[in-house]
Amino acid sequence: MITHSLRRSLLFPVFGLLACTSAEPDTTPSDAALTPDLTVLPDLSPSPPDLTPARCELPYDVRAIDKVSTGVVTIMASPADPAVYNAEVDATAGGSMKYGENPFVYLDLIGRKKVEISDVESETSSGWDLALKRWQIKLNSGDSGPGGVKVSRVPGKTLGEVTMAPAGTYEADSYFDAKCVFQSDPIGGLGTALSDWYDYESGTSRIIPKKEVLVLKRRDGQGHIKVQITSYYKGTTSANYSLSWSYLP
């Protein structure tokens, strides 16, 4: 006869074995583990192209100078008419032999001040209206800058005689063609919208401003600015501009 104690001793190893067996983890891979996850796929699409237009490169002689002009600018209201502002601008740029190494002088005609930026900074700045360097004048538009300052010219008039902005086409600076070929002025400078703002007096070898009013579209979209260049000399020193401006609707 098998006693209860003997029965317990015989059955205990079996139960223990079963318990140990059931506690072991199942290492057999499931069907889900063997099935690839098709919901997460690598992104094989190409990166979008860089659509930022590249700037055309200026020739070395008219390159953008990465420093701020030291030219002095004096601006004051006209004693005869407080709505008219007069400026004297030293745009000598180091003289006729050094101007290639020196930057433009930048003017804010709305804020009535000199803008302390370099040629390089001006290419992406909307904070200026026109810039002067020796005989060259550029506007903050087109190839010169993003400001949208375009010009319409009114010949044969004085500043006071122009009371309304002209209708029709306004011209932006454009001195590169569609293939980035540089277009210079007759002297080799930038071929801007105002490359021919003067007449050359051969008898005296002097630059004489044309009798005309330059009407500029304001970069803030609030109407127009009328400008007249009255002189290119201070005494006998060239590239010292005198100019006047006022505001139009």
C-alpha positions in Angstrom: 0.0 0.0 0.0 1.3 3.4 -1.0 1.1 5.7 1.9 0.0 9.4 1.6 3.5 10.5 2.4 5.0 8.3 -0.3 2.4 9.5 -2.8 3.3 13.1 -2.1 7.0 12.3 -2.6 6.3 10.7 -6.0 4.0 13.4 -7.3 6.0 16.4 -6.1 8.8 16.2 -8.7 6.1 15.9 -11.5 4.2 19.0 -10.3 7.5 20.8 -9.9 8.6 19.9 -13.3 5.3 21.1 -14.8 5.5 24.3 -12.9 9.1 25.0 -14.1 8.2 24.1 -17.6 5.2 26.5 -17.7 7.3 29.4 -16.2 9.8 29.4 -19.1 9.2 32.2 -21.6 8.0 31.3 -25.1 10.9 32.3 -27.4 9.2 31.2 -30.6 8.6 34.3 -32.8 5.0 35.2 -33.4 3.5 35.7 -36.8 3.3 39.4 -36.2 7.0 39.5 -35.5 7.8 37.8 -38.7 5.6 40.1 -40.7 7.4 43.4 -41.9 5.8 46.6 -40.7 4.7 48.2 -43.9 3.1 51.2 -42.2 6.5 52.9 -41.7 8.5 53.2 -44.9 11.8 55.2 -45.4 11.3 58.5 -47.2 13.0 58.0 -50.5 11.7 61.2 -52.1 14.3 63.7 -53.3 14.8 66.9 -51.2 13.0 70.0 -52.8 15.4 72.2 -54.8 16.6 75.5 -53.5 14.5 78.0 -55.3 16.2 81.1 -53.9 17.5 83.0 -56.9 21.2 83.5 -57.0 22.5 87.1 -57.3 24.5 87.9 -60.4 28.1 88.7 -59.6 29.4 92.2 -60.1 32.7 92.8 -61.9 35.6 93.4 -59.7 35.9 97.1 -60.5 32.3 97.8 -59.4 32.2 95.2 -56.6 30.1 95.6 -53.5 32.4 96.9 -50.7 31.8 95.4 -47.3 32.3 98.5 -45.2 30.3 101.6 -44.3 31.0 104.9 -46.1 32.6 107.7 -44.0 31.1 110.4 -46.3 29.4 113.2 -44.4 25.7 113.8 -45.0 24.0 117.1 -43.9 20.2 117.3 -44.1 18.0 120.2 -43.1 14.6 121.7 -43.9 14.6 124.5 -46.5 14.3 128.0 -44.9 12.1 129.0 -47.8 9.8 126.0 -47.5 9.7 123.6 -44.5 8.1 120.9 -46.6 11.3 120.7 -48.7 14.5 119.1 -47.4 18.0 119.9 -48.6 21.0 117.6 -48.4 24.7 117.9 -49.0 26.4 114.5 -49.5 30.1 113.8 -49.6 30.2 110.9 -52.2 33.9 111.4 -53.1 34.6 107.8 -52.0 38.3 108.4 -51.5 38.7 110.3 -54.8 39.0 109.3 -58.4 41.8 106.8 -57.9 40.4 105.1 -54.8 36.6 104.9 -55.3 36.8 101.3 -56.3 37.9 100.5 -52.8 35.1 102.5 -51.1 31.4 102.1 -50.7 28.3 104.1 -51.7 26.7 106.6 -49.3 23.1 105.5 -48.5 20.2 107.9 -47.9 16.9 107.4 -46.2 14.7 110.1 -47.7 11.7 109.2 -45.6 13.6 109.3 -42.3 15.8 112.1 -43.6 19.1 110.6 -42.6 22.2 108.7 -43.7 21.9 104.9 -43.5 25.0 103.3 -41.9 25.2 100.2 -44.0 27.7 98.6 -46.4 27.3 97.8 -50.1 26.9 94.2 -49.1 24.2 94.9 -46.5 22.4 97.1 -48.9 21.7 94.2 -51.3 19.1 92.8 -48.8 18.1 95.9 -46.9 14.8 97.8 -47.5 16.0 100.7 -45.2 17.4 103.1 -47.9 16.1 104.9 -50.9 19.1 106.1 -53.0 22.8 105.8 -52.9 25.6 107.9 -54.2 29.2 107.2 -55.2 31.2 109.5 -57.4 29.0 110.0 -60.5 26.9 106.9 -59.8 23.4 106.9 -58.4 21.5 103.7 -57.6 18.0 103.1 -56.3 16.8 100.5 -53.8 15.1 98.4 -56.5 15.8 95.7 -59.1 19.5 94.6 -59.1 20.4 97.1 -56.4 18.0 96.2 -53.6 14.6 94.9 -52.5 13.0 98.2 -51.6 10.9 98.7 -54.8 12.1 102.3 -55.2 11.4 103.0 -58.9 11.8 106.3 -60.8 9.8 108.3 -63.3 11.6 111.4 -64.7 9.9 114.7 -65.3 12.2 116.8 -67.7 12.4 120.5 -67.8 10.7 121.1 -64.4 11.8 122.4 -61.0 10.8 120.7 -57.7 8.0 123.2 -57.0 6.5 122.8 -60.5 5.8 119.1 -60.0 2.7 118.7 -57.8 1.5 115.2 -58.8 3.2 111.9 -59.4 3.3 111.1 -63.1 1.3 108.1 -64.4 2.9 105.5 -66.5 6.0 103.4 -66.2 8.5 103.6 -63.3 11.9 102.2 -63.9 13.9 100.0 -61.5 17.7 99.5 -61.4 18.7 96.8 -63.9 22.3 96.3 -64.9 22.3 92.5 -65.5 20.6 90.9 -68.4 18.8 87.5 -68.2 22.1 85.7 -68.4 23.8 87.8 -65.7 25.8 89.7 -68.2 26.8 93.1 -66.6 25.5 96.3 -68.3 27.7 99.3 -67.5 27.2 103.0 -67.9 29.4 104.8 -70.5 32.1 105.3 -68.0 32.2 101.7 -66.7 30.0 102.2 -63.6 26.7 100.6 -62.7 24.2 100.9 -65.5 21.4 102.0 -63.2 18.1 103.7 -64.0 19.8 107.0 -63.3 23.0 106.5 -65.2 22.3 109.5 -67.4 21.2 112.0 -64.7 23.8 114.5 -65.9 25.2 116.2 -68.9 29.0 116.5 -69.5 30.2 119.9 -70.2 33.2 119.3 -72.4 34.5 122.9 -72.3 34.9 122.8 -68.5 35.1 119.0 -68.0 32.3 119.4 -65.5 29.2 117.3 -64.7 26.1 119.3 -64.8 22.8 117.9 -63.4 20.0 117.8 -66.0 17.0 120.1 -65.3 14.5 117.4 -64.3 12.6 116.1 -61.3 13.0 112.5 -60.3 9.8 111.0 -58.9 10.4 107.9 -56.7 7.9 105.4 -55.6 8.2 105.2 -51.8 9.4 101.9 -50.4 6.7 102.0 -47.7 4.0 102.3 -50.4 2.8 105.6 -49.0 3.0 107.7 -52.1 6.0 109.3 -53.8 9.1 111.4 -53.3 10.1 114.1 -55.7 13.9 114.7 -55.9 16.0 117.3 -57.7 19.8 117.2 -57.9 21.1 120.8 -58.0 24.9 120.4 -57.9 27.7 117.9 -58.1 30.4 120.2 -56.7 31.5 121.9 -53.5 33.7 124.6 -54.8 36.0 122.7 -57.2 35.7 119.3 -55.5 33.5 116.9 -57.5 31.2 114.2 -56.1 29.8 116.6 -53.5 26.1 116.5 -54.2 23.4 119.0 -53.3 19.9 117.7 -53.7 16.4 118.6 -52.5 13.2 116.6 -52.1 9.7 116.7 -50.9 6.7 114.3 -50.7 3.9 113.7 -53.1 0.6 111.6 -52.7 
